[in-house]
Amino acid sequence: MASLNAPIRLFLGATLLGLGLSLTRLISPLGGEPDPTLALAQDPLAQTNLGTAPDYRGAPPPPGGDPLPPERLRREVEPLPTDFRVPALQPDYTGDLWVGTYLGLSRVDPNTGRLKARIDLPNYTIDALTQDRVGRIWLGTYEGLLRVDPRSNEVTAQNFTLPSNRVLSLQVDRRGYLWVGSDRGLALISPDKGLLMTTVQELPGVSANALTLDEDGQLWVGTLAGLVQIDTASAFISRRVGNLPGTIVQSLTTGPDGKLWVGTPSSLLVIDPNNPFAEPRSVTPLRGRSVTAVRFALDGSVWVGTESGLLKIRAETGAVLGELSNLPSDYILSLSPDVGNKLWVGTTEGLAWVSLSTGQVRPHLAFVKNPPETF
């Protein structure tokens, strides 16, 4: 039996040698199951036939870039910057000054500068103020009209169906009716009855940016395409004046002599409402400057706010009487002269006042972005 097993062992050994394999190469080093990977790694013939064994460990990740810059932070996790714009100023019958800002509405004693009331309006952006014949303060906001009773400082929302809720300008006419200018036309409202009387939606120039009354009590509207006259009795369009230098009317007021003073992005114009199609007079020092606010002082001079400063000019000649500095910002949004013996100036960075007796300029610390270290 032993002699029979010997030839069998010789046959198996020869067969395995012919295949280029060995028993030791098929046995796991730990004595367990055969390891094919180990056999491929040790057998030159197998490597030649199959190529280099694949490496499944994976390449390292590419180097990481710099972290996101701070400006990429989401606004949900970073508080929005406070906006200190003061687009509207309105004195009332009590002598107080109402200050309309992007942060709400405030009431100021103009003689002392003391803040008498702050009315928080978190969901409203105020762009216009006016006072009706019984002393109520009307607010034009980007969400419609609001009304304030000065006796109680109570705010009441007025839900009229306006051409647009984005109110840009307000004007009370001689009858006591309220004209509301929006970015899509005009509306006429009875403040006492709380009624919407009519709308002018097909307004040439579309947006009613600024309003004023002429000596005859007719309404003039500054639009994106010039001036439009509205008959206040019928609410019909009477005349349209286009082709003005600068085209867009940004500010509008009526002078003591009845002339219209028109501020555009490139000029300050003086127009006779009785002859509006004549060549307008251009105030030379303001050529090429964007005029954002125009108001007359009691002495007949004109305060002119621009995107690059505040000037006082002589109405008859246009000569510059002075240019003020040290304001919270050179970008002027609103003016209210001769209130508490001061000129009040609303800018993109807060509120300031100018003493009419000394000429001293001071910011109102309750309304400025960067109050001075010394006051």
C-alpha positions as CSV (number, residue, x, y, z in Angstrom):
1,M,0.0,0.0,0.0
2,A,2.9,2.4,0.8
3,S,4.5,1.5,-2.5
4,L,1.2,2.4,-4.3
5,N,0.9,5.8,-2.6
6,A,4.4,6.9,-3.6
7,P,3.7,7.1,-7.4
8,I,0.5,9.1,-6.7
9,R,2.4,11.6,-4.6
10,L,5.1,12.0,-7.3
11,F,2.3,12.5,-10.0
12,L,0.6,15.3,-8.0
13,G,3.9,17.1,-7.2
14,A,4.9,17.0,-10.9
15,T,1.4,18.4,-11.9
16,L,1.7,21.3,-9.5
17,L,5.2,22.1,-10.6
18,G,4.0,22.2,-14.1
19,L,1.4,24.8,-13.3
20,G,4.1,27.0,-11.6
21,L,2.3,26.8,-8.3
22,S,3.3,25.3,-5.0
23,L,1.3,24.1,-2.1
24,T,3.0,26.6,0.2
25,R,1.8,29.5,-2.1
26,L,-1.8,28.3,-1.8
27,I,-1.8,28.0,1.9
28,S,-2.6,31.1,4.0
29,P,0.4,32.1,6.2
30,L,-2.0,31.6,9.2
31,G,-2.9,28.2,8.1
32,G,-6.5,29.2,7.1
33,E,-8.1,29.4,3.7
34,P,-5.9,29.9,0.6
35,D,-5.2,33.6,-0.2
36,P,-5.4,34.3,-4.0
37,T,-4.1,37.8,-3.5
38,L,-0.9,36.4,-1.9
39,A,-0.4,34.0,-4.7
40,L,-0.7,36.7,-7.3
41,A,1.7,38.9,-5.4
42,Q,4.3,36.1,-5.2
43,D,4.0,34.6,-8.7
44,P,5.9,36.4,-11.5
45,L,4.0,34.5,-14.2
46,A,0.6,35.5,-12.8
47,Q,1.7,39.1,-12.6
48,T,2.9,39.0,-16.2
49,N,-0.4,37.5,-17.4
50,L,-2.8,39.7,-15.4
51,G,-0.9,43.0,-15.2
52,T,-0.1,44.9,-12.0
53,A,-2.6,44.2,-9.2
54,P,-5.1,47.1,-8.7
55,D,-4.7,49.3,-5.6
56,Y,-8.0,49.9,-3.9
57,R,-6.8,52.3,-1.2
58,G,-7.9,55.4,-3.1
59,A,-6.1,58.7,-3.8
60,P,-5.9,61.3,-1.0
61,P,-8.4,64.2,-1.3
62,P,-7.2,67.4,-3.0
63,P,-6.0,70.1,-0.8
64,G,-8.8,72.3,0.6
65,G,-9.3,75.9,-0.5
66,D,-9.5,79.0,1.6
67,P,-12.7,79.4,3.7
68,L,-15.5,81.5,2.3
69,P,-14.8,85.2,2.6
70,P,-16.9,87.1,5.3
71,E,-19.0,88.8,2.6
72,R,-20.4,85.5,1.6
73,L,-22.1,84.9,5.0
74,R,-25.8,84.5,4.8
75,R,-28.0,87.4,5.9
76,E,-30.0,85.1,8.1
77,V,-27.0,84.7,10.4
78,E,-25.6,88.2,10.1
79,P,-27.8,91.2,11.2
80,L,-28.6,93.7,8.5
81,P,-26.9,97.1,8.8
82,T,-29.0,99.9,10.2
83,D,-30.3,102.4,7.7
84,F,-30.1,106.0,8.9
85,R,-31.7,107.7,5.9
86,V,-34.0,110.6,6.7
87,P,-36.2,111.2,3.5
88,A,-39.0,113.3,5.1
89,L,-39.4,116.2,7.5
90,Q,-42.7,117.9,8.4
91,P,-43.3,120.7,11.0
92,D,-46.8,120.6,12.6
93,Y,-49.2,123.2,13.9
94,T,-47.9,122.8,17.5
95,G,-44.4,123.8,16.3
96,D,-42.9,120.3,16.6
97,L,-40.9,118.7,13.8
98,W,-41.8,115.2,12.6
99,V,-38.9,113.2,11.3
100,G,-39.6,110.3,8.9
101,T,-36.7,107.8,8.6
102,Y,-36.1,104.3,7.4
103,L,-36.2,103.3,11.1
104,G,-39.6,104.8,11.9
105,L,-41.2,108.1,12.9
106,S,-40.1,110.5,15.6
107,R,-41.3,113.8,17.0
108,V,-38.7,116.4,18.0
109,D,-38.9,119.8,19.8
110,P,-37.0,121.9,17.2
111,N,-36.1,124.6,19.7
112,T,-34.2,122.3,22.0
113,G,-33.7,119.2,19.8
114,R,-35.3,117.0,22.5
115,L,-36.8,113.8,21.2
116,K,-40.4,113.9,22.4
117,A,-41.6,110.6,20.9
118,R,-40.3,107.8,18.9
119,I,-42.9,105.8,17.0
120,D,-41.6,102.4,16.0
121,L,-42.8,101.3,12.6
122,P,-40.7,98.2,11.9
123,N,-42.4,97.1,8.7
124,Y,-42.7,100.6,7.1
125,T,-40.2,102.6,5.1
126,I,-41.3,106.3,5.2
127,D,-40.6,108.4,2.1
128,A,-43.1,111.3,2.5
129,L,-44.8,113.4,5.2
130,T,-47.5,116.1,5.2
131,Q,-50.1,117.7,7.5
132,D,-53.8,118.0,6.7
133,R,-56.0,121.0,7.6
134,V,-56.9,119.6,11.0
135,G,-53.3,118.9,12.0
136,R,-53.1,115.2,11.4
137,I,-49.8,113.9,10.1
138,W,-49.9,111.6,7.0
139,L,-47.1,109.2,6.2
140,G,-46.3,107.9,2.8
141,T,-44.6,104.6,3.1
142,Y,-43.6,101.7,0.8
143,E,-46.6,99.8,2.3
144,G,-49.3,102.4,1.8
145,L,-50.6,105.3,3.9
146,L,-50.5,105.8,7.6
147,R,-52.0,108.6,9.7
148,V,-50.9,110.0,13.1
149,D,-52.9,112.0,15.6
150,P,-50.5,114.5,17.1
151,R,-52.6,114.7,20.3
152,S,-52.0,111.0,21.2
153,N,-49.3,110.0,18.7
154,E,-51.6,107.1,17.7
155,V,-50.9,105.6,14.3
156,T,-53.8,104.4,12.1
157,A,-53.3,102.5,8.9
158,Q,-55.4,103.7,5.9
159,N,-56.3,100.9,3.6
160,F,-57.1,102.7,0.4
161,T,-56.8,101.0,-2.9
162,L,-54.0,103.1,-4.4
163,P,-52.4,102.6,-7.8
164,S,-49.4,101.3,-5.9
165,N,-48.7,101.0,-2.2
166,R,-45.2,102.5,-2.7
167,V,-46.0,106.2,-1.8
168,L,-43.3,108.7,-2.9
169,S,-45.0,112.1,-2.4
170,L,-47.9,113.8,-0.6
171,Q,-49.6,117.2,-1.1
172,V,-52.8,118.7,0.5
173,D,-54.6,121.1,-1.9
174,R,-56.6,124.2,-1.1
175,R,-59.8,122.3,-0.5
176,G,-58.1,120.1,2.0
177,Y,-58.0,117.0,-0.2
178,L,-54.9,114.8,-0.1
179,W,-53.0,114.0,-3.3
180,V,-50.9,110.8,-3.0
181,G,-48.1,110.2,-5.5
182,S,-46.9,106.7,-6.0
183,D,-44.6,104.9,-8.4
184,R,-47.6,104.0,-10.6
185,G,-49.7,107.2,-10.6
186,L,-51.8,109.5,-8.4
187,A,-54.7,109.1,-6.0
188,L,-57.0,111.8,-4.6
189,I,-58.3,111.2,-1.0
190,S,-60.7,113.0,1.3
191,P,-58.9,112.9,4.7
192,D,-62.0,113.8,6.6
193,K,-64.3,111.2,5.1
194,G,-61.7,108.6,4.6
195,L,-62.7,108.1,1.0
196,L,-60.7,107.4,-2.2
197,M,-62.2,109.9,-4.6
198,T,-60.3,109.1,-7.9
199,T,-57.0,107.9,-9.3
200,V,-54.8,109.1,-12.2
201,Q,-53.1,105.9,-13.3
202,E,-52.3,106.9,-16.9
203,L,-49.8,109.5,-15.7
204,P,-47.3,110.6,-18.3
205,G,-43.9,109.7,-16.8
206,V,-45.6,107.1,-14.6
207,S,-44.0,107.8,-11.2
208,A,-45.2,110.8,-9.1
209,N,-41.9,111.6,-7.5
210,A,-42.7,115.1,-6.3
211,L,-45.7,117.4,-5.9
212,T,-46.4,121.1,-5.5
213,L,-49.2,123.6,-5.9
214,D,-48.9,126.7,-8.1
215,E,-50.4,130.1,-7.3
216,D,-53.7,129.1,-8.9
217,G,-54.0,126.0,-6.7
218,Q,-53.3,123.6,-9.5
219,L,-51.2,120.5,-8.9
220,W,-47.8,120.0,-10.6
221,V,-46.3,116.5,-10.6
222,G,-42.6,115.7,-11.1
223,T,-42.3,112.4,-13.0
224,L,-39.7,110.2,-14.7
225,A,-40.3,112.2,-17.9
226,G,-40.7,115.8,-16.8
227,L,-43.6,117.8,-15.4
228,V,-47.4,117.2,-15.5
229,Q,-50.1,119.7,-14.5
230,I,-53.3,118.3,-13.0
231,D,-56.5,120.2,-12.7
232,T,-57.4,119.7,-9.0
233,A,-61.1,120.1,-9.6
234,S,-61.4,117.5,-12.3
235,A,-58.3,115.4,-11.7
236,F,-57.6,115.7,-15.5
237,I,-54.2,116.3,-17.0
238,S,-53.9,119.9,-18.2
239,R,-50.4,120.2,-19.5
240,R,-47.2,118.1,-19.9
241,V,-43.7,119.6,-20.0
242,G,-41.0,117.3,-21.2
243,N,-37.6,117.6,-22.7
244,L,-36.1,119.0,-19.5
245,P,-32.4,118.7,-18.9
246,G,-31.9,115.6,-16.8
247,T,-35.5,114.4,-17.7
248,I,-36.3,113.0,-14.3
249,V,-37.8,115.3,-11.7
250,Q,-36.4,114.5,-8.3
251,S,-37.6,117.6,-6.3
252,L,-40.1,120.3,-6.8
253,T,-41.3,123.4,-5.0
254,T,-43.0,126.7,-5.7
255,G,-41.2,130.0,-5.0
256,P,-42.7,133.2,-3.5
257,D,-43.0,134.6,-7.0
258,G,-45.0,131.6,-8.2
259,K,-42.2,130.1,-10.2
260,L,-41.6,126.3,-10.1
261,W,-38.1,125.2,-9.0
262,V,-37.3,121.8,-10.4
263,G,-34.4,119.6,-9.4
264,T,-33.2,116.9,-11.9
265,P,-30.2,114.6,-11.9
266,S,-28.2,117.2,-13.8
267,S,-29.6,120.7,-13.1
268,L,-31.8,123.1,-11.1
269,L,-34.4,124.7,-13.3
270,V,-36.8,127.6,-12.8
271,I,-40.1,127.4,-14.8
272,D,-42.9,129.9,-15.2
273,P,-46.2,127.8,-14.7
274,N,-48.0,130.4,-16.8
275,N,-45.6,129.8,-19.7
276,P,-44.2,126.3,-19.0
277,F,-43.1,125.7,-22.6
278,A,-40.7,128.6,-22.7
279,E,-37.0,127.8,-22.3
280,P,-36.5,127.1,-18.5
281,R,-33.9,129.1,-16.6
282,S,-31.0,126.9,-15.5
283,V,-29.3,127.9,-12.3
284,T,-25.7,128.0,-13.3
285,P,-23.9,126.8,-10.1
286,L,-26.1,123.7,-10.1
287,R,-25.4,122.6,-13.7
288,G,-24.1,119.0,-13.7
289,R,-25.2,118.4,-10.1
290,S,-28.0,116.0,-9.0
291,V,-30.5,118.1,-7.1
292,T,-32.5,116.1,-4.6
293,A,-34.2,118.8,-2.4
294,V,-35.2,122.4,-2.8
295,R,-36.8,124.7,-0.2
296,F,-37.3,128.4,0.3
297,A,-36.3,130.2,3.5
298,L,-38.3,133.0,5.0
299,D,-35.7,135.6,3.8
300,G,-36.3,134.5,0.2
301,S,-33.1,132.6,-0.3
302,V,-33.1,129.0,-1.6
303,W,-31.7,126.0,0.1
304,V,-30.6,123.4,-2.4
305,G,-29.7,119.8,-1.4
306,T,-27.7,117.7,-3.8
307,E,-26.0,114.3,-3.9
308,S,-22.8,116.1,-3.2
309,G,-23.6,118.8,-0.6
310,L,-25.9,121.6,0.6
311,L,-25.9,125.1,-0.9
312,K,-27.7,128.4,-0.2
313,I,-28.3,130.5,-3.2
314,R,-29.9,133.9,-4.1
315,A,-33.2,133.2,-5.9
316,E,-33.0,136.2,-8.2
317,T,-29.5,135.5,-9.6
318,G,-28.6,132.0,-8.6
319,A,-25.4,133.3,-6.9
320,V,-24.1,130.9,-4.2
321,L,-24.3,132.5,-0.8
322,G,-22.7,129.6,1.0
323,E,-22.1,125.9,1.0
324,L,-22.4,123.9,4.2
325,S,-20.1,121.0,5.3
326,N,-19.8,118.8,8.4
327,L,-23.2,117.2,7.8
328,P,-23.7,113.5,8.5
329,S,-23.5,112.9,4.8
330,D,-23.2,115.1,1.7
331,Y,-26.1,113.3,0.1
332,I,-29.1,115.4,1.0
333,L,-32.6,113.9,1.1
334,S,-34.9,116.4,2.8
335,L,-35.0,120.0,4.1
336,S,-37.1,121.9,6.6
337,P,-36.0,125.6,6.9
338,D,-37.0,128.1,9.7
339,V,-38.2,125.6,12.2
340,G,-37.1,126.5,15.7
341,N,-34.7,129.1,14.2
342,K,-32.9,126.3,12.5
343,L,-32.5,124.6,9.1
344,W,-33.2,120.9,9.5
345,V,-31.4,118.6,7.0
346,G,-32.1,114.9,6.4
347,T,-29.3,113.0,4.8
348,T,-28.5,109.4,3.9
349,E,-26.6,109.0,7.2
350,G,-28.8,110.8,9.6
351,L,-30.3,114.2,10.7
352,A,-28.6,117.5,11.4
353,W,-29.6,121.1,12.1
354,V,-28.0,124.4,11.2
355,S,-28.4,127.4,13.5
356,L,-29.7,130.4,11.4
357,S,-28.1,132.8,13.9
358,T,-24.6,131.4,14.1
359,G,-24.4,129.1,11.1
360,Q,-23.2,126.3,13.3
361,V,-23.9,122.7,12.0
362,R,-24.7,120.0,14.5
363,P,-25.8,116.4,14.0
364,H,-28.8,115.2,16.0
365,L,-27.3,112.3,18.0
366,A,-30.5,110.3,18.0
367,F,-30.5,110.0,14.2
368,V,-26.9,109.7,13.0
369,K,-24.9,106.7,12.1
370,N,-21.5,107.9,13.4
371,P,-22.0,110.4,16.2
372,P,-19.0,112.6,16.9
373,E,-16.8,111.9,19.9
374,T,-17.3,115.4,21.2
375,F,-20.5,117.4,20.9
